[in-house]
């Protein structure tokens, strides 16, 4: 849209992104100054982070009512999980799986825990820290394996408790690929849970069967 004024032989106004300016030697044209909308840039970054958070949480919906059972009364599980991610899981605007929490609560978290894989059996280990504040021998292990590539989530509240110091989790041979692994403790009534610990990555490989040998 153009708006040009002519008054006493002088011309001024705007033509699109150009401005007409009267100088000593006549009328000349210059570009409008570019504006740096920092607010818009911040909004774009926030939108990108929210998209990453939603992509991470969507496969976890079934689990979130357990993982965020201690959420505030005005939040649903998804909102509580989103808040936890946005608060502490991003580094340089990228979601860091090692910082992501799949549970958040007041129970004492696992101590010195780890995971290893033997064929399709995941072996979880931890120290018995039942003497610590907000820890009980009867707290049950909660394990979760998550593949962002396929959206596969495998989780279970195990019968093993804090005092048992280990548990096994059999994984179906149909599951292959890279999985991020998390662990927490939940109380017997499942109404209090710990913050989750990130245990790292395991890789599930295809199991060789007799059928594979027959078709090779």
Protein Blocks (a to p, Z undefined) as FASTA:
>chain_A
ZZdddeehiacddehjaccdddfkbccdddddddddfklmmmmmmmmmmmmmmmmmmmmm
mmmmmmmmmgcfkbcfklmmmmmmmmmmcgghiacfklpcfbdcfbdcdehiacddehja
ccdddddfklpghiafklccddddddfknopacddddfbdfklopacddddfkbgcjddd
ddddddfkopaccddddebjcdddddddfklmmmZZ
